[in-house]
Amino acid sequence: MAARLEPPVQDAVARRIWENYFHEVRRQARPLPKAQQRELILELYGHLQASMASATVEREAERVLDALDKLGSPSEYVKPLVADRMLEQAAHSFNPVTIAKGLGLSLFRGVAYTFSALGFFVGYLVSFTLIAIALAKPFFPDAIGAYTHPGGLSIGFLSDSLKGQAVEHLGYAIIPIGLLLGSVLYVGLTKLLRLLKSRRVEI
Amino acid sequence: MSRPKHTTFIDNWESQVRKGVLAYVVLLCLQEHEYYGYELISQVKTQTALDIAEGTIYPLLNRLKKEGLVSARWVTMEVGVPRKYYRITEDGKALLEQMTASWTTLNDAIQGLRTWQRA
């Protein structure tokens, strides 16, 4: 479908309402593959045509508004399509940006999704923190590490108030350990995401 | 006439129950007939009195298609734009049988509980 479909209405106000709606659909559907975007637009066009054909009101603008009201706002059905696509891509990739986008969109999809998405976010945050600690150790050798002190255990930056009382345990070994643990956690979470995505039927 | 107590709670609960069985209802509608999106959601709304945005049928159909439970084909119409018709697959029929068995088990359990409560 190369050319943009003309709105199936004549009235100027009705056309504007129609075009504004589809402009929003196209905007929200941008992350989807071009073919899927085209098919979505075509399906929605046909849906609205059928909806308006069964309407009883005479004014075109009212028929369009009623049909759009029943269809729902684009975010109600385009966001889940985009979220599914992002998670599908994330499940086949280790790209952190793609994973973050997919999980972020999942936060809009209900409590269960929110909790599982938050769990993954915390997991990824821990993995990035471990890697950051490992990379920062050479630059802040006396302030970063794994320490025990009267307050307990600290992994990361040691506050000045505790410096005299803390005992470091790993030294520069925190570099390979942090890198290894952070990487293993990152890969493990991504593989788990892939497994969950492949097993669940989206109901 | 005063409103029954807990109307909002009941309304929310009924809405959650209907949303929870939406995939089951969609597969039931498709088991004997193929439909395009508008037709299908109209059927679902008529049969279940579910008050949902019609557009929500599309991400559900997309997921069912990705899982291989429904298939889709574009049909050129004499008038208007082509329509995408959905039909249930053999895998979808098999899953539908399992869902029906689960639904029956759940329904029987609830009936049993209601009988037990009355005794």
Interface residues (C-beta under 8 A of the other chain):
Chain A: L5 P8 E39 L40 L42 E43 L44 Y45 G46 H47 Q49 A50 S51 K70 L71 G72 S73 P74 E76 Y77 P80 L81 D84 E88 V201 E202 I203
Chain B: G20 L22 A23 Y36 G37 Y38 E39 I52 A53 E54 G55 T56 I57 Y58 P59 L60 N62 R63 K66 E67 L69 G80 V81 P82 R83 K84 L95
